[in-house]
Amino acid sequence: MYKTGELVAQRIESYCRTWRLWIENAEGVISGDSIMSADSSMQATSLSDDIELGAVCSQSWNMTISDTETAFLGKEYDTYLYLVDYETNGILAGEKIPMGRFTCVKSKKSGGSVQLTMADGLYFSDKPYVPHIPMPNWNRSVEDDICRQLGLQNGNDYTEVRLLRDKNGRRLIDKNGKVLYSKYFYFKVSSVPKDVTMRQMLSYLASAQGEFGYVDRYGKYVRKWYGKPVKTLDNNTIDLPTLSERQNAIVGIICKVSDDVTLSLGVTDTTQGRVLEFENPYMTES
């Protein structure tokens, strides 16, 4: 979760705020009124808007910029959002909120402007995965290999230890009174499924950890799971998300390993609550 300064946080929660986009690289900065329009879109392992296990999401921006001189195609840019300071028409509190690192994959001039498509590193992951490492190999090595091929830094912590908690936030304790932790789960990837894409392969590796994957604000590939909200926003302070009427509670999971093997845990009756269903050829009972 990104934490802003107090002044910016107050403006985000107010009813009167103006966002602008800022993109930069070593060659210069484009911001403010120079960016005539911008909207973002997402690509993922599926098009579901539900909670998913193993979803690997990439982001792209479509922009129209009043600039026909700069050569954008193939260049990488750091992208930020900032709130406008109404008194100076500058950046409120001088704070730019990082939104990611994007490469220009399409550029089309039209009149006095140029239309750009800027995409993060996972945008290119929908092509077949051909290992550049010997197989079989460990899941960490496979994840590293895919990141290298995509030009991404793998930002995952393979030594991370987390407390396990129940849906009410209480620490989970076994029958002997021992506090339960989760660790990174190492396993051997015996082979690569036929015609599997890089995105699908990352999805299998992520769901094995009980997580999903994406490129973070700093251009690194990371796996995460939903944490406790820092602040609950209402319909006046969000633009696109729809607020759920009740807390999301996962009551069970179903994993298709193959046409002949399906694993399940917890309650699998969807009338009893939310059940996560996904595919992973590497999943085991443990």
N, C-alpha and C positions, 0 to 999 in steps of 0.2 A: 504494500500500500504506500502510495506517495503522500508525503505530508507537506503541505504548504505552510507558508508563514501565516500569522494570525490575520493580517490585513487582507490577504488574498482569500483566506478561508471565509472571512466575513462577507466579502463581496460575492463569492460563489454561492453563499446561502441567501443572498439578498434577491429581491425581485428585479433589480436593475443592474445588469452586467452586460458587457460587450466583449466577446472573445475575438481574438485575431490569431492568425497563423504566422509562424516564423520558420524559415528553412535556411540552413547555412552549411557551407563546407569551406575548405581552405581558400576558395576563390572569391567568396563574398557572402552577403546576406540578402535575402529577399523577404520582406515582411509587410505588414499593414495593408494599405490600399493597393499595393502592387499585386497582391494576391486577390484577384477579383472574385473568385468563388472556390470552394473546396468542400468535398464530402468524402467520407471514408466508407470502405466496404470490407467484407470479411470472406475468406475462403476457409473451409474446414473439412474434416474427415466426413462430416455429414452436415445436412442443412437444418438439423433440429435446433430449436431454440430452448430446449429443455436442458436440465443438468445432465452432463455426459461424463463418462469415465473414459479417458484415453483420447478425448478430442484434441486434435492438433490444429490450431487456428493461425492463419496468417492474415495480415492487414495490408490494404493498399489505399492510396489517396488519389482522387481525381481532382486536378487543380486547373484553373485558368489563370494565367499570369500575364500581366501587361509588359511583356519582355520578348522581343523577337531577335535579339542579338546574342544572348547566351546560348551555348550548346549544352543542353541538359542530358541528353541520352547517354545512358551507361554510367552516369556519375552518381555518387553516393552523398546523401544529405542527412544531417541531423535535423529533426523536426520538433518544434515546440509550439505550445499554445500559451498565450498570455492574455491577461485581462487589461483592458484599456483604462488608463488613468484619465478621467474626464477633464481634469484641470490642465494637464500638459499634453494630452493625446498620445502619451508615451506608454511605457510598460508600468503597470501598477506595482509599486514596491520594487521595481527592477527585477521581478521574478518571472522567469520563463519556465514553464512546466514541460519537462521532456516527454515526448510522445513516441520516440523511436528513431531508428536509423533506416532510411529508405533509399532504394536505388531507382533512378528514372528508367522505366522499361518501355515507355511510349512517349513520343513527343510529336505534336502536330501543330504547325503554325496556321493561324487563321486570322487574317486582317492584321490588326495591331496587337494581337495576343498569341499566346501559345498554350495548347492544351496538353497537360502532362498526366501520366499515370506513374505514381511512385509506389514501390512495393517493398515489403520487408523480405528478409532472406528466405522465409518459408514459402513465399510466393512461388518459388521455383521447385518446390518439393514434390510436385505431382508428376514426376518422371520416374521411370523404373530405377529401383535401387540395385546397383551392381557393386558389391563389396570391393573395397580397395585394401582389404585386410584378409588374412587367411581365415577360413572357416573350417570347423566351428570356432566361436570366440565368445568372450564375455559380453553381456549386454552393455556394459559401460563402453567397451571398445567399439561396438557397433554404433552406439549413439555418437561417440566421438568421430567416427568415420563419416557418418552422414553429415554432421555439422561441418567437418572440414570440406566435404564436397560442395556444400552449400555456401561456403565462405562465412560461416557463423562461428562465434565463440561459444563453446558449451559452458554455460554458467551454472550448471548443477553441482550441488555439494554432495559428493558420494559418501561423506562421513556423517551426514546430518542425522541427529537423533532427536526424535520428537516425542513429547508426552502424548499418550492416547487419552482422549476424553470422550465422554458420552454426549448425547445431544443437548444436555443441560450445562455442558462445560466442566463437569466434574471429572477428576482424574480416574481412569480405569485401574482397578486393582484386582489381581487374581485371587483365587481361593485361599492362598497362603499369606495374603496381605501385601504382596509385592506389587509395586507400581509398574504398570506396563508402558513400554516404549516401543516406537517403531523405528526401524533402521532401513537404510537403503538395501533393497533386495537384489542380491547378485544371482544371476543364473546364466547358464551356457545357452547361447543361440546355436543350435545344431546346424540349421540350414536356413536359407532365405526362401520364403514361399514364392512360387512361380508368379511372375508379372506384378509382384508387390511394388508399390511406389515408396519413395522416401517418406512421404507423409504417413502412409499406412504403417510403415515399419516403426517410425517414431511413436505412432499411436499404440502399437503393441507394447513397446518398451515403457511408455508412460502409464498405461493401464495396469501393467504389472506392479507399478509402485502405488497404485490407487490415486493417480493424478492425471492432469491434462497438460498439454505443452503449448507454448507460444513464444514469440520473441518479445522480450521485455522492453522497457523504456530506453535502455542503453544498448540495444542491438544484440543482446545475448539470448541464446535459446535456454529456456528454463521450464521446469515442471512445477506445477503448483496444485493445491487443492483449495477449496473455498475456506476462508478463515472467518473468524468472528468479525462482524462489521465494526469499523471504527466509528462511523456515524451513519445514522439512518436518515436518508433524504426523503422528502415528500414529492408530490407531483408538481410542486411549484419550483423545485430546485433540481429536477432532472429533465432531460429532453427526450430520450428515446426509451429507456427501460420501463417495463411495466411492473408495478409493485404487486407482489403476491398478497393475497388476503390472509394467508397464514404461513407459519414457518415451514420451510421445506424439511421433511424428515425422511431419510432413506431407510426403508424397512427390510430391503433385501436386494441381492444382486444375482444376475444370471449371466453366465459366460459361455458362449459357444466356442469350444476348442476345435471341433471338427464336425463333420456331418454325423459322426457317430458318438461324439462325446460332448455333453453339456454339463457344466458345473453350476451349482447354486448354493446360496448361503442366505439364511434368514427367511423372511416371509416372501413368498413369490406370488401371492395373490394380490393383483393390482388394486382390488377393491379395498384392501387393508392399508394402502399407502403407496408411496412412490417406490418403484422397483427399477433399478438400473440394469439395462441389458446391453451387452457389448460382445465383440468377438476378439479372441486372442489365442493364436495357435500355441503359445508358449505357457499358457496358464496351467497351474497344477492345483491339486487340492490344498496343498500347504500355502 
